[in-house]
Amino acid sequence: MLGLLVLLGVPAAAAQDPSALPKIVIVVAGDPDAALRAEAERIEALLRPNSNLTLPEDALLRAALRGEEGEADDGLERLRRDRRGLLEGDGHALLARIGHVAGAAAVVVVSRSHGGFTLAVFDTGRTEYFEGEPVTTEGDQTISAFILSRARAAQRHSRDDGTASVPTGMGAGAEREPSPSDNASWFEDNWMFLAGGAALALIVTLVALSSGSTDETGPPVLRFVAD
């Protein structure tokens, strides 16, 4: 019994891996002046200590999505073009590509509105914004709750729709930031079946060994008797 409890407990602990947390990325829409970039950076600093979310570790990628200039050969120019084009043409397609390149379930879009700043959250897997009005960036607790609830929903959507992995051919920067681990997600979803199968195999083995040690009659023997 103790062995079975240990066997069942290991996958349960693995299911708490931080890599399973919803991942977001922050992008600014419109002319990225100093004030807009600073606001995006402030929101990122607010969210980074949140133990229920993760952000891309690539500092250059995050800076590019805030509208900051980089080196010509840093592999992020395509991402910068996508960011610049958010207010032109099909912004949904560009946001979906940005989310995929960053390996993020949700994209937090920071923009100007009525002299201030607002936030909207885009679902990468479903390629659409969440319903409801954007929120202003005043009130840190409101911002955190607003983003976290939508990031969790976006992660559930991506798993339900099978869109959690990063598609190939996403352009420059696609190899800089991998998607959330597909293996970790599969293991989290299926650990109960693996544990059950292992437990069943262990029980069958113990029964077989027990039967072999108590049966003293030996295997059947075919005898030939002369007439």
C-alpha positions as CSV (number, residue, x, y, z in Angstrom):
1,M,0.0,0.0,0.0
2,L,2.8,2.4,0.9
3,G,4.4,1.8,-2.5
4,L,1.2,2.6,-4.3
5,L,0.8,5.9,-2.3
6,V,4.3,6.9,-3.3
7,L,3.7,5.9,-6.8
8,L,0.5,8.0,-7.0
9,G,2.2,11.0,-5.1
10,V,5.0,11.5,-7.6
11,P,2.9,12.5,-10.6
12,A,0.7,14.7,-8.3
13,A,3.8,16.7,-7.3
14,A,4.9,16.9,-10.9
15,A,1.6,18.4,-11.8
16,Q,2.5,21.5,-9.8
17,D,5.5,22.3,-12.1
18,P,5.6,26.1,-12.7
19,S,5.9,25.5,-16.4
20,A,2.2,24.6,-16.3
21,L,1.3,28.2,-15.3
22,P,-0.4,30.4,-17.9
23,K,2.1,32.5,-19.9
24,I,1.4,36.0,-21.1
25,V,3.3,38.6,-23.1
26,I,2.8,42.4,-23.1
27,V,2.7,44.4,-26.3
28,V,2.1,48.1,-26.9
29,A,-0.3,49.2,-29.7
30,G,0.2,52.5,-31.5
31,D,3.1,55.0,-31.4
32,P,5.4,53.7,-28.6
33,D,6.5,57.0,-27.1
34,A,8.3,57.0,-23.8
35,A,5.2,57.3,-21.7
36,L,3.5,54.2,-23.3
37,R,6.7,52.1,-23.1
38,A,7.1,53.1,-19.4
39,E,3.5,52.1,-18.7
40,A,4.0,48.7,-20.3
41,E,7.2,48.2,-18.4
42,R,5.4,49.1,-15.1
43,I,2.7,46.6,-15.8
44,E,5.3,43.9,-16.6
45,A,7.1,44.7,-13.3
46,L,3.8,44.5,-11.5
47,L,3.0,41.0,-12.9
48,R,6.4,39.4,-12.8
49,P,6.3,38.6,-9.1
50,N,2.9,37.0,-9.5
51,S,3.3,33.3,-8.7
52,N,0.3,32.4,-10.9
53,L,1.7,33.7,-14.2
54,T,4.8,33.5,-16.3
55,L,6.3,35.9,-18.8
56,P,8.9,35.3,-21.5
57,E,12.5,35.2,-20.1
58,D,13.9,36.8,-23.3
59,A,14.5,40.5,-22.3
60,L,15.1,41.5,-26.0
61,L,11.8,40.0,-27.0
62,R,9.9,41.8,-24.3
63,A,11.7,45.1,-25.2
64,A,10.8,44.7,-28.9
65,L,7.1,44.3,-28.0
66,R,7.3,47.5,-26.0
67,G,8.4,49.3,-29.1
68,E,12.1,49.6,-28.2
69,E,14.7,49.6,-31.0
70,G,17.2,46.7,-31.2
71,E,20.1,45.5,-33.2
72,A,19.5,44.7,-36.9
73,D,20.7,41.1,-36.5
74,D,18.9,40.2,-33.3
75,G,16.3,38.2,-35.2
76,L,13.3,40.2,-33.9
77,E,12.6,42.6,-36.8
78,R,9.6,40.6,-38.0
79,L,8.2,40.8,-34.5
80,R,8.7,44.6,-34.5
81,R,6.9,44.9,-37.8
82,D,4.0,42.9,-36.5
83,R,3.8,45.2,-33.5
84,R,3.9,48.3,-35.6
85,G,1.1,46.9,-37.8
86,L,-1.3,46.3,-34.9
87,L,-3.4,49.4,-35.7
88,E,-3.4,48.6,-39.5
89,G,-5.2,45.8,-41.3
90,D,-5.9,42.5,-39.6
91,G,-4.6,43.1,-36.0
92,H,-6.0,39.8,-34.8
93,A,-3.7,37.8,-37.1
94,L,-0.7,39.8,-36.0
95,L,-1.5,39.4,-32.3
96,A,-2.0,35.7,-32.8
97,R,1.5,35.5,-34.4
98,I,3.0,37.5,-31.6
99,G,1.5,35.2,-29.0
100,H,2.7,32.1,-30.8
101,V,6.2,33.5,-31.2
102,A,6.4,34.3,-27.5
103,G,4.8,31.0,-26.6
104,A,2.1,32.8,-24.7
105,A,-1.5,31.8,-24.2
106,A,-2.6,35.4,-23.9
107,V,-1.3,38.8,-25.2
108,V,-1.8,41.8,-23.0
109,V,-2.3,44.9,-25.2
110,V,-1.5,48.3,-23.7
111,S,-2.8,51.3,-25.6
112,R,-3.7,55.0,-25.1
113,S,-7.3,56.0,-24.4
114,H,-8.7,59.4,-23.3
115,G,-5.5,60.7,-22.0
116,G,-4.6,57.6,-20.1
117,F,-3.8,53.9,-20.8
118,T,-6.0,50.8,-21.1
119,L,-5.5,47.1,-21.1
120,A,-7.1,44.5,-23.3
121,V,-6.3,40.7,-23.4
122,F,-6.1,38.7,-26.6
123,D,-6.6,34.9,-26.6
124,T,-3.8,33.5,-28.7
125,G,-5.5,30.1,-29.3
126,R,-8.9,31.5,-30.3
127,T,-7.4,34.5,-32.1
128,E,-9.9,37.0,-30.5
129,Y,-10.1,39.5,-27.7
130,F,-12.0,38.6,-24.5
131,E,-15.4,40.2,-24.3
132,G,-15.9,43.2,-22.2
133,E,-14.5,46.7,-22.1
134,P,-10.7,47.2,-21.6
135,V,-9.7,48.4,-18.1
136,T,-7.6,51.4,-17.3
137,T,-4.2,50.8,-15.9
138,E,-5.1,52.5,-12.6
139,G,-5.3,50.1,-9.6
140,D,-2.7,47.4,-9.4
141,Q,-5.1,44.7,-7.9
142,T,-7.6,45.3,-10.6
143,I,-5.0,44.9,-13.3
144,S,-3.6,41.7,-11.8
145,A,-7.1,40.1,-11.4
146,F,-8.2,41.3,-14.9
147,I,-5.1,39.7,-16.6
148,L,-4.9,36.6,-14.5
149,S,-8.5,35.5,-15.0
150,R,-8.2,35.9,-18.8
151,A,-4.8,34.2,-19.0
152,R,-6.1,31.2,-17.2
153,A,-9.1,31.0,-19.6
154,A,-6.8,31.4,-22.6
155,Q,-4.7,28.5,-21.3
156,R,-7.7,26.3,-20.9
157,H,-8.9,27.2,-24.4
158,S,-5.5,26.4,-25.9
159,R,-5.6,22.9,-24.3
160,D,-9.2,22.2,-25.3
161,D,-8.6,23.3,-28.9
162,G,-5.2,21.6,-29.2
163,T,-3.4,24.9,-30.0
164,A,-0.9,25.1,-27.2
165,S,2.1,24.4,-29.4
166,V,3.9,26.9,-31.5
167,P,3.3,26.5,-35.2
168,T,6.3,26.2,-37.5
169,G,7.2,29.0,-39.9
170,M,6.2,31.8,-37.7
171,G,9.0,34.0,-38.9
172,A,11.9,35.7,-37.1
173,G,12.2,35.1,-33.4
174,A,10.1,31.9,-33.4
175,E,13.0,29.9,-32.1
176,R,14.0,32.4,-29.4
177,E,11.2,31.7,-27.0
178,P,9.7,28.1,-27.1
179,S,6.1,27.4,-26.3
180,P,5.0,25.9,-22.9
181,S,6.1,22.3,-22.7
182,D,3.8,20.0,-24.6
183,N,5.2,17.1,-22.7
184,A,4.5,18.7,-19.4
185,S,0.9,19.4,-20.4
186,W,0.4,15.9,-21.7
187,F,1.9,14.4,-18.5
188,E,-0.3,16.7,-16.3
189,D,-3.4,15.6,-18.2
190,N,-2.6,11.9,-18.2
191,W,-0.7,11.2,-15.0
192,M,-3.7,9.4,-13.4
193,F,-3.8,6.9,-16.2
194,L,-0.1,6.3,-16.0
195,A,-0.2,5.8,-12.3
196,G,-3.2,3.5,-12.5
197,G,-1.5,1.4,-15.2
198,A,1.7,1.1,-13.1
199,A,-0.3,0.2,-10.0
200,L,-2.1,-2.6,-11.9
201,A,1.1,-3.9,-13.3
202,L,2.6,-4.0,-9.8
203,I,-0.4,-5.9,-8.4
204,V,-0.3,-8.5,-11.2
205,T,3.4,-9.0,-10.6
206,L,2.9,-9.5,-6.8
207,V,0.0,-12.0,-7.4
208,A,2.1,-14.0,-9.8
209,L,5.1,-14.1,-7.5
210,S,2.8,-15.1,-4.6
211,S,1.2,-17.9,-6.6
212,G,4.6,-19.2,-7.7
213,S,6.0,-19.4,-4.1
214,T,3.0,-21.3,-2.6
215,D,2.3,-23.8,-5.3
216,E,4.4,-26.9,-4.5
217,T,2.8,-29.2,-7.0
218,G,5.1,-28.1,-9.8
219,P,4.3,-27.8,-13.4
220,P,2.2,-30.5,-15.2
221,V,4.3,-33.3,-16.7
222,L,3.3,-35.4,-19.7
223,R,4.2,-39.1,-19.1
224,F,4.3,-41.9,-21.6
225,V,3.4,-45.4,-20.3
226,A,4.5,-48.4,-22.3
227,D,1.9,-51.0,-23.2
